[in-house]
């Protein structure tokens, strides 16, 4: 069985540990997944749900790779804005969250 193994151009890590999940991490992941689908980027951008990142005081947490941009206390609106900025490159660089 020979299937090709394609690596994505960009990866968004979304913490779904217990505190992040309670504070919106799960919803942020769903929002970003829908944005990837709507932008036709499935396969080139991937969401990876992580267990605890040990940053519970900053929940919910997410990270954009390969830029290594870490975000904390991320609201749904901030997740959308970050997607546009780091994935779609549609907005000018904003202040780090």
N, C-alpha and C positions, 0 to 999 in steps of 0.2 A: 504494500500500500504506500503510494508515494504522493503525499499532499505537500504543497508548498507552505512554507512557514514565513509569512509576511510580518515584518515588524512595523509598527506604526511610526509615523513621523513625530508625533507628539503624544504624550501620555499625561492624563490628569489623575492624580491620586486623591481620592476622597476618603477621609477617615470615617469609618462606620462603627467605631468603638462605641460603647454604651453612652457616654456623655455626648459625643459628637452626634450620634444618631438621634438622641433626645432633643438636641438643640438645633436640628435642621440638616445634619449631614446627609441623611438618607434622601431628603427632598432635593438638596443641592445636586446630588448625583443623578437623580431622575431628570431634573431640569437640564443639566449638562448633556445627558444622554439624548434627550429630545432635540437639543440644539445641534448636536453632532448629526443626528438623523436629518433634521430640517436643512442643514447646510450641505448635505450630501458628502459628508466627510467620514462616513463609516469605513473603517479599515485604515484610514490615515491618522485618525485621532481616536484614542482609546481611553475609556474610564477604567481605573482599577480601584475597586473598593478595598481599603486596607482595614485591618484590625487596628487596635489602639496604636497611635503614634506617640503616646506618652506625653501629650501636650493637652491634657484634659482641661486645664484652667483656661485654655484658649479656644475651646470648642465652639462651633465646628471648624475643623482644619482641612485645608486642601493644598495641593502642590501641583504646579505646572512644570512639566519636564519637556524638553531639555533645558529650559531657561532657569530651572531651579528656583522658581518663584513660590514662596510659601505664604499662605494667607491664613488668618485666624479670625475668629468671631464672624465668619462669612454668612451674610444674609443671602437670600435668594437673588435679590437685585445685584449685590456685589458679585455673585457667581456669574450672572449673565454678563455683567460689565467686563469681568476678567476674561471670560470666554471671547468676547468681541475683541478685547485688547490683545490677548496673547495667542489666540487661535485664529481669529479672522483678521486681526490687525486693522480693525476699522476705526478705532478711537486713538487719540494721542495718548502717550503714556500718562497715567494718572498717578496720584500720590499712592504709595504703597499702603495697603490696609493694615 
